[in-house]
Amino acid sequence: MQTSYNLEEKLNRANRALQLLSASNRALLRARDESSLLHDICRIATEIGGYSLSWIGYKKQDATQSIRPVAYSGHEEGFLSAANMSWADCNRGRSAMSTAIRVGTTQLRPDILNDPQLSYWHEDAGKRNYRSAVALPLQVDGDIIGAIAIYAPEPNAFSDEDVKLLEELASDLSFGIETIRLRTAHEHANARIHRLAFFDTLTGLPNRNHLAGLLADSIAAAKQNNSQLALFLLDLDYIREINETYGHETGDWILVQVAQKLCGLVDDSALVARFGGDDFIIIHEQSTVHKVRNLAKHILAAIKQPFLFDARSFSISGSIGIAFYPDDADNPTDLLSRADLAMSKVKGAGGGYCLYKRDMSRLLSRKLELVQRLECALAEGNLHLYYQPKVELYAGMMVGAEALLRWQDPVLGWVSPAEFIPVAEGRGLMPQIGEWVLKTACQHIKLWKSKGLNCRGKIAVNVSAQQFGDPYFLERVARVLEETGVPPSNIELELTESSLMDDPERMSEIMQSLRGMGFSIAIDDFGTGYSSLAYLKRFPIDTLKIDQTFVKNMLDDNNDKAIISTILAIAKQMGLMTVAEGVETEEQRCALQELGCVLAQGYYFCRPEPLADFTEKRLNLTCLLPKDNAAKQTVMPAKGHAKGHAVSST
């Protein structure tokens, strides 16, 4: 009979063990957050395992090295608050839980009430009938973060088979915690990247990228309701002067105050966005001319009130252009253009507000003039390539450069790329201009080689989304290679993130063809567009260029620094090179180097230079770091860098 009873008990224990492990695995699969997972595991241990108490404690890095209970189930009655356990090597650190955390191994206490090392807890354990215990450490990302402790009402309750089972449970729980934390960190990073793509980091308002969709939705709603919509474009005065005189911190603070005032002045039928720089947009639905005029007056009066910052008083003013749907335009692009025309007119008159009138054609004439002059620019030789070096952060060695398009018109003078590139895209000129840029860059490479000069890396050439839409794009590229004789291995083609999403299937085919020719491919301004990890896997990409907005704020914003670190980690795992853009200070260079970034470009090393200056001044230099900082470099690279890594990678 005794043998039969022992066999039956053994079978019951085995069945209970299987049920416990199965329920724990289901909890791990269903868990969406860490807290619910911990509580579910504790509940399963008591309800299915039949134990008196199960609890999980996390170690704290405080003065007493205390243990913080984070979940429990079972017969507790204040034990956890009274136990006052510590994972330090002291009297309060002799429990199974404490020792498991401290030494990182499973701890068994077969007879608590007769264990002299546990005398500190004999009274509490006796009241609650805790006779034996086992504690198992929880290891996450290589660190013991805590432990799970389980108590039974009888001594010697945990057999070797029970301990093995519970060790497996603790291992699964550790993996579950680590998985949830990684998933949560990834979700937070994605949310941050999404917010950076669609919301202004300074004011928190929708940014220019987001505005297009919001305006299209508002126009669609106005059309459905047969109502009128007004679009305000506010341009602030003196922000640039304030930035130059008192620093960008002051100007940024004023922009935040203006954003708050605008949000306070409008009602629920209006939406405020930051258009960029010192421009703001207000979309005012179901508006009338009377309402619009009153709102414009209130806005101008509000921003004229002095702004007090750092014991100084700053006064600004502004100009507002207003256009109506459907009277002035019936689509977002034209409506913005009309508001811009009205704003420019009133700004030229000294400020105030102005409603768009159909005879406002000055800016349209300017754009038309740009188009006419730009079409002649190629034939007349008025387009130029400037070069900005890419630099290895530690040694300061140039390891390539980016070719940047510039336009000097004999009539208009220097025209900003921000002005003529949209015009070129609007007129479909980018395929021809892009071909000229690639061909000219190849000719320059050929020139340098003939003179025995070495750029020590690839020349990056920007490719617009419109070029990829050109059915003859690959033919143009092949023709350039044939005419110049420059190997495509000397060229890196840079694309923006947004261009990848226009037609992913076609983009993938074209990029594969370019890769087959021998080009390497970089993604420019990474982190500000779609930032989808899917396209990193889908498209043949070699390099990620970290957008300068992250670099600009990384010293003061831990989120920007974390995003850079994440991008670097992703790139490393996927075998991609990274280049940080917009490096302007020694502090930024050092911070990027410490994070493991190898390559960068920016004004700190060199501004874009015309061909002659770049050829004469840069190609013969071995170090582009400022002399004072170059002299400070030690013989050994900074932590995380291998000597010569940048050169071999490039």
Number of C-alpha atoms within 10 A of each C-alpha: 6 7 8 9 10 11 12 12 12 12 12 12 16 15 11 15 19 15 15 22 21 14 17 24 17 11 20 23 11 11 17 13 14 16 12 14 22 23 19 19 28 24 22 21 28 22 16 16 21 16 23 23 23 28 26 25 25 21 21 15 10 8 7 11 16 20 26 17 17 13 20 24 21 18 16 15 11 9 14 15 11 10 15 13 25 24 27 19 13 10 14 20 24 21 26 27 30 29 24 26 29 21 13 18 17 23 21 22 21 20 17 26 21 13 12 11 15 20 17 15 21 18 12 17 20 13 10 15 18 25 22 24 28 25 30 28 31 28 20 18 12 7 10 19 18 29 29 30 27 28 29 22 18 17 17 15 18 20 11 9 12 16 17 13 17 24 20 14 21 23 16 17 23 20 17 22 22 16 16 17 15 13 14 15 13 13 12 13 17 18 12 16 22 17 17 21 20 19 21 19 13 12 18 16 22 22 23 19 18 18 23 13 12 17 21 15 13 19 24 14 16 17 15 9 10 11 15 19 24 27 28 29 29 26 23 22 17 15 22 15 12 19 14 12 11 11 12 15 11 19 22 18 16 22 21 15 14 20 20 15 14 21 16 9 13 17 9 8 10 18 21 20 25 26 21 13 12 19 17 23 26 22 23 24 21 16 18 14 13 8 12 19 15 10 17 21 13 15 23 20 13 15 20 14 13 12 15 13 12 6 6 9 10 17 15 16 19 23 27 30 28 30 27 25 22 17 12 19 16 15 14 20 12 14 25 22 19 28 28 22 26 27 28 21 24 18 20 9 10 11 19 20 24 22 24 22 14 10 6 14 14 12 16 13 11 11 16 13 13 20 18 11 17 23 16 14 19 15 9 12 11 17 18 18 20 19 24 24 29 28 27 26 26 25 19 21 20 29 22 27 24 23 24 19 18 17 20 15 18 11 7 11 10 12 14 12 14 8 11 17 18 14 18 20 16 12 12 14 18 23 23 16 21 21 18 18 22 24 20 17 25 24 17 18 21 17 13 15 13 10 8 8 15 15 19 16 21 21 26 25 23 21 19 17 21 18 22 22 16 15 10 11 18 17 11 20 17 13 14 19 17 11 11 16 12 19 15 20 14 18 24 23 23 22 22 20 21 16 20 20 15 14 12 14 12 14 18 16 13 17 21 17 14 19 17 11 16 15 20 22 23 26 25 22 23 27 26 22 20 19 18 14 10 8 16 17 10 11 18 18 22 20 21 23 23 25 20 20 16 24 23 18 14 19 15 9 12 11 17 21 20 15 20 23 17 16 20 24 16 14 17 14 9 13 12 17 20 23 25 28 23 20 20 17 13 14 11 19 23 15 15 24 21 16 17 20 28 25 26 26 27 20 14 17 25 20 14 19 18 16 16 10 13 19 18 11 11 19 17 13 11 11 17 20 22 13 9 8 10 14 9 8 14 10 8 10 14 16 10 12 17 11 14 12 11 21 15 9 11 13
